Amino acid sequence: MTTSSTPLQQVDDAIDAVLAAHPAATTPDAELRGARYDAGLAWVHFPVGFGGLGLRPDLNRHIERRFREAGGKPADPTSFFMQLAGPTIVTHGSDEQKQRFLRPMFTGEEKWCQLFSEPGAGSDFAGLATRAVRDGDEWIVNGQKVWNTLAHLADYGMLVTRSNPDLPKHKGMTYFAVDMRSPGLEVRPLRQITGEAEFNEVYLTDVRIPDANRIGAEGEGWRASLTTLMNERSAIGGGSASGGGTPRRGGAANDAVAAWNRLPESERTGARRDELMKLWVRGEVGRLTNLRAAEKARAGNPGPEMSVAKLEFAEFNKRLYNFCIDLMGMDGQIGYDYTFRRPTELDATGANKGFQYAFLRVRANSIEGGTSEVLRNILGEQVLGLPGEPRVDKDLPWVQVPRS
């Protein structure tokens, strides 16, 4: 009598078959990733035929480890947004959209960015004003987006618009995949405190988007956006923004350990040692919590609980690199290049560029992917069940909501 294979065995068999036909160390990266997609080893929890096998999402870590051990390359750092766009399209998109977008997204042949925040609607995302008007089989879009990470490198953008201003703000929104080279779409750099222009602002002037690129139903943009946002917080909080996190005990706090080891013995005070141990324990708790969450994960999109990981990631990083700069003394004030530049990769902490850079870059962690203040509201209301904050404009038509 034969027994069916376990999910892990099913995955290992698929990996073995891909590696036999496409040796990881010698196969071009895009070709290898394409073979992975075709075998269901891109997003293993996605449906069969769309880069997955319909299995538990925690098996993705096992797949990544096997391919890396075989000589495969890590994901291109600019491909971070496939972790947001992929789940959104597979959840809300049509089969035609899944066929069109998912494979080149995973291979890296088409890069994505996120076009959500606006100058007048940052934390109040549902207050956005970028207007989409239907014109036959197309939509004409006008508006401005801001804080668009790596938009200067993107082929497509996840765009949310106001399609019906007469409905309450959460109901009149529509979500699109927009070609970033469309006529009327302009990307301008935003210089940051680091000297880089990783962020951008995007202007849309009579940009025409085919209705075939509408993700989800007209007016259902809020629902599709929540899928994107939940996966963004999961990716950032889980360490994926920096390449999958670190397997070391203590997590990112090992950066502080490295700074400590370079200190002269006379400067290793008891107070500093206590702070170092607090950071190490906090980093280890965060690392283990993320591993446990991944092991318990099943199919579907992350829930509001991942806001905990994202909130902790942001607040921990600021405290960590404050400490590292303090340990460096006056050396922490020099040796940094503020020259204007447009980066070609995403690194949410930038520790590999030096502690001076990381100290500046992590200021953004408590803004990007949802501000710490917004995440505390989400946790209070949706996780802890506390009373919600008063929202006097919730049921008003968007056009009647006062704006500054």
C-alpha positions in Angstrom: 0.0 0.0 0.0 1.4 3.4 -1.0 0.9 6.5 1.1 0.7 10.1 -0.2 3.8 12.2 0.2 3.9 15.0 2.8 3.9 18.6 1.7 7.6 18.9 2.6 8.4 15.8 0.4 6.3 17.2 -2.4 8.3 20.4 -2.3 11.6 18.6 -2.1 10.7 16.5 -5.1 9.8 19.6 -7.1 13.1 21.3 -6.0 15.1 18.3 -7.0 13.5 18.2 -10.4 14.2 21.9 -11.1 17.8 21.7 -9.9 18.4 18.6 -12.1 17.3 20.5 -15.2 18.6 23.9 -14.1 21.7 23.7 -11.9 21.5 26.7 -9.6 25.2 27.6 -9.8 25.3 27.9 -13.6 21.8 28.8 -14.7 21.1 32.5 -15.3 19.0 33.8 -12.4 16.0 34.8 -14.5 15.9 31.4 -16.1 16.2 29.6 -12.8 13.4 31.7 -11.2 11.2 31.1 -14.2 11.7 27.4 -13.8 10.9 27.8 -10.1 7.7 29.6 -11.0 6.6 26.9 -13.5 7.2 24.2 -10.8 5.1 26.0 -8.2 8.1 27.1 -6.2 7.7 30.8 -6.4 5.0 31.4 -3.9 4.3 27.9 -2.7 1.0 28.9 -1.1 -0.4 30.3 -4.3 -2.7 28.1 -6.5 -1.3 25.6 -8.9 -0.6 27.2 -12.3 0.2 30.6 -10.7 3.6 30.0 -9.2 2.4 27.8 -6.3 1.3 24.4 -5.1 -1.4 25.4 -2.7 0.7 24.4 0.3 1.6 26.1 3.6 3.4 29.5 3.2 6.0 28.6 5.8 7.5 26.2 3.2 8.7 29.2 1.2 11.6 29.6 3.7 12.6 25.9 3.1 12.5 26.5 -0.7 14.7 29.6 -0.5 17.2 27.8 1.7 17.5 24.8 -0.6 18.1 27.0 -3.7 20.6 29.2 -1.9 22.5 26.1 -0.7 22.5 24.8 -4.3 24.2 28.0 -5.4 21.2 30.1 -6.4 21.3 33.9 -5.9 19.1 35.7 -3.3 16.2 37.7 -4.7 17.2 41.0 -6.3 16.8 43.7 -3.6 14.7 45.8 -6.0 12.2 43.0 -6.1 10.8 43.7 -2.6 7.5 44.9 -4.0 6.7 41.5 -5.5 5.9 40.5 -1.9 3.2 43.1 -2.0 1.9 43.0 -5.6 2.0 39.2 -6.0 -0.4 38.4 -3.1 -2.7 41.3 -4.1 -3.0 40.2 -7.7 -3.5 36.5 -6.8 -6.2 37.5 -4.3 -8.1 40.1 -6.2 -6.9 39.8 -9.9 -8.4 37.9 -12.7 -6.8 34.7 -14.1 -5.7 36.8 -17.1 -3.9 39.3 -14.8 -2.3 36.5 -12.9 -1.0 35.0 -16.1 0.2 38.4 -17.3 1.9 39.7 -14.2 3.0 37.1 -11.8 5.7 35.2 -13.7 7.7 38.2 -14.9 7.3 39.8 -11.5 8.9 36.7 -9.8 11.7 36.4 -12.4 12.6 40.1 -11.9 12.0 40.9 -15.6 9.3 43.4 -14.4 9.8 45.4 -11.3 7.1 47.0 -9.2 6.5 50.0 -6.9 3.7 51.2 -4.7 1.7 54.4 -5.5 -0.4 54.9 -2.3 0.4 57.9 -0.2 -0.4 61.5 -1.3 0.7 64.9 0.0 -2.8 65.4 1.5 -3.5 61.8 2.5 -0.6 60.0 4.1 -1.6 58.3 7.3 -5.3 58.8 6.3 -4.8 56.7 3.2 -8.5 56.5 2.5 -8.6 60.2 2.0 -6.6 60.1 -1.2 -7.7 62.4 -4.0 -6.0 61.0 -7.2 -8.9 60.9 -9.6 -9.8 58.1 -12.1 -12.6 58.7 -14.6 -13.9 56.0 -16.8 -13.6 56.6 -20.6 -14.8 53.5 -22.4 -12.3 50.7 -22.0 -9.8 53.0 -20.3 -9.5 55.2 -17.2 -8.1 58.7 -17.3 -6.1 59.4 -14.1 -4.9 62.7 -12.6 -3.2 63.3 -9.3 0.0 63.1 -7.3 1.6 60.4 -5.2 4.5 60.7 -2.8 7.1 58.6 -0.9 7.2 56.1 -3.8 10.1 53.8 -3.0 12.3 52.9 -6.1 9.6 54.2 -8.5 12.5 55.4 -10.7 13.3 51.7 -11.3 9.8 50.3 -11.6 8.1 48.9 -14.7 4.6 48.8 -13.0 3.1 50.5 -10.1 0.3 49.5 -7.6 -2.0 52.5 -8.0 -5.0 53.4 -5.9 -7.4 56.1 -7.1 -10.6 57.9 -6.2 -13.1 56.7 -8.8 -16.3 57.9 -7.1 -16.1 61.0 -4.9 -19.8 60.8 -4.0 -19.3 57.7 -1.9 -17.7 57.5 1.6 -13.9 57.6 1.4 -13.4 53.9 2.0 -15.9 52.9 -0.7 -15.1 55.0 -3.8 -11.6 53.7 -4.5 -10.3 51.6 -7.4 -7.0 49.8 -7.7 -4.9 49.5 -10.9 -1.6 48.2 -12.2 -0.2 51.1 -14.1 2.6 51.0 -16.6 5.3 53.4 -15.2 6.2 54.5 -18.7 2.8 55.6 -19.6 2.5 59.1 -21.3 1.7 61.7 -18.7 3.4 59.8 -15.8 6.4 61.6 -14.3 8.7 60.4 -11.6 10.7 63.0 -9.6 13.3 62.2 -6.9 12.9 63.2 -3.2 16.3 63.7 -1.6 16.4 62.2 1.9 18.5 62.8 5.0 20.9 60.1 3.8 21.6 62.1 0.6 19.8 59.4 -1.4 16.6 59.7 -3.4 15.3 56.2 -2.7 11.8 57.8 -2.4 10.1 59.7 -5.2 7.0 61.7 -6.0 4.9 60.7 -9.0 2.7 63.0 -11.0 -0.1 61.6 -13.2 -1.5 63.9 -15.9 -4.2 62.5 -18.1 -2.6 59.0 -17.8 -4.7 56.4 -19.6 -4.9 53.0 -18.0 -6.7 50.1 -19.7 -9.6 48.7 -17.7 -7.9 45.3 -18.2 -5.4 46.6 -15.6 -8.0 47.2 -12.9 -7.2 44.9 -10.0 -10.5 43.9 -8.3 -13.9 45.4 -8.9 -14.6 49.1 -9.4 -15.0 50.8 -6.0 -13.3 47.9 -4.2 -9.8 49.5 -4.1 -9.9 49.7 -0.3 -10.1 45.9 0.1 -7.3 45.3 -2.4 -5.2 47.9 -0.7 -5.6 46.2 2.7 -4.1 43.1 1.1 -1.1 45.1 -0.1 -0.7 46.9 3.2 -0.9 43.7 5.4 1.7 42.0 3.2 3.9 45.0 3.4 3.9 45.1 7.2 4.5 41.3 7.2 7.5 41.7 4.8 9.0 44.6 6.7 8.3 43.3 10.2 9.5 39.8 9.3 12.8 41.1 8.1 12.2 40.4 4.4 13.0 44.0 3.4 16.6 43.3 4.1 16.8 40.0 2.3 15.0 37.6 4.6 16.4 38.6 8.0 19.4 37.2 9.8 19.5 33.6 11.2 21.9 34.6 14.0 20.7 34.7 17.6 20.1 38.2 18.7 19.1 39.3 15.2 20.0 42.8 14.2 21.3 43.5 17.7 24.5 41.7 16.6 25.4 45.1 14.9 25.6 46.5 18.4 27.7 43.6 19.6 30.1 44.3 16.7 30.4 48.0 17.8 30.9 46.9 21.4 33.7 44.6 20.5 35.6 47.5 18.9 35.4 49.6 22.1 38.5 50.0 24.3 38.1 48.1 27.6 38.0 51.4 29.5 34.8 52.4 27.7 32.9 49.2 28.3 30.9 50.5 31.3 28.3 48.6 33.2 25.5 50.9 32.0 26.5 50.3 28.4 26.8 46.6 28.9 23.3 46.5 30.4 21.9 48.4 27.4 23.7 46.1 25.0 22.1 43.0 26.7 18.6 44.6 26.6 19.0 45.2 22.9 20.3 41.7 22.3 17.4 40.1 24.2 14.9 42.3 22.4 16.4 41.4 19.0 16.3 37.7 19.9 12.7 37.9 21.0 11.8 39.6 17.7 13.6 37.0 15.7 12.0 34.0 17.4 8.6 35.6 17.3 8.9 36.0 13.5 10.0 32.4 13.1 7.1 31.1 15.3 4.7 33.2 13.3 6.0 31.8 10.0 5.8 28.2 11.3 2.2 28.7 12.3 1.2 30.4 9.1 -1.2 28.7 6.8 -2.7 29.8 3.5 -4.1 33.3 3.0 -2.9 36.8 3.7 -1.4 38.1 7.0 -3.8 39.5 9.6 -3.4 42.6 11.8 -1.1 40.7 14.1 1.8 41.4 11.8 1.4 45.1 12.7 3.1 44.0 16.0 6.2 42.9 14.1 6.3 45.9 11.9 5.9 48.3 14.9 8.6 46.5 16.9 10.9 46.5 13.9 10.7 50.3 13.5 11.1 51.2 17.2 13.8 48.7 17.8 15.9 49.8 14.9 15.9 53.4 16.0 17.0 52.5 19.5 19.6 50.0 18.2 21.4 52.4 15.9 21.2 55.3 18.4 23.2 53.0 20.7 25.7 52.0 18.0 26.4 55.7 17.2 26.8 56.5 20.9 29.4 53.7 21.2 31.3 55.2 18.3 31.6 58.6 20.0 32.9 61.4 17.8 33.7 58.8 15.0 30.0 58.5 14.6 29.8 62.1 13.4 32.2 61.7 10.5 33.0 59.5 7.5 29.6 59.7 5.8 29.0 60.8 2.2 25.9 62.9 1.7 26.3 63.2 -2.1 23.0 63.1 -3.9 22.4 59.7 -5.5 19.6 57.5 -6.7 19.9 54.0 -5.3 19.4 50.8 -7.3 18.4 48.6 -4.3 16.2 48.6 -1.2 17.6 48.2 2.3 15.3 49.1 5.1 18.1 49.6 7.6 21.2 50.1 5.5 23.5 48.6 8.2 25.7 47.2 5.5 26.5 50.8 4.5 27.7 51.7 7.9 26.2 52.7 11.3 26.1 56.4 10.3 23.9 55.6 7.3 21.7 53.2 9.3 21.2 55.7 12.1 19.7 58.1 9.4 17.9 55.5 7.3 15.9 53.9 10.1 14.2 57.2 10.9 11.9 56.2 8.0 11.0 52.8 9.5 8.4 54.4 11.7 6.7 56.0 8.7 7.0 53.6 5.8 4.5 50.7 5.7 2.2 52.5 8.1 3.3 54.9 10.8 3.9 53.7 14.3 0.9 55.7 15.5 -1.4 54.1 12.9 -0.2 50.7 13.8 -0.9 51.3 17.5 -4.5 52.1 16.6 -4.8 48.9 14.5 -3.4 46.8 17.3 -5.7 48.5 19.9 -8.8 48.1 17.8 -8.3 44.9 15.8 -6.1 42.8 18.1 -6.9 44.0 21.6 -10.6 44.9 20.9 -10.3 48.4 22.4 -12.9 51.1 21.4 -12.0 52.7 18.1 -11.1 56.4 17.8 -13.9 58.7 16.8 -14.2 59.0 13.0 -16.8 61.7 12.2 -16.2 61.4 8.5 -16.6 57.7 8.1 -20.0 57.8 6.5 -19.8 61.1 4.7 -19.4 61.3 1.0 -15.7 61.9 0.2 -16.5 65.1 -1.6 -18.1 66.5 1.6 -15.1 65.8 3.9 -13.3 69.0 4.9 -9.7 69.2 3.7 -7.0 71.6 4.4 
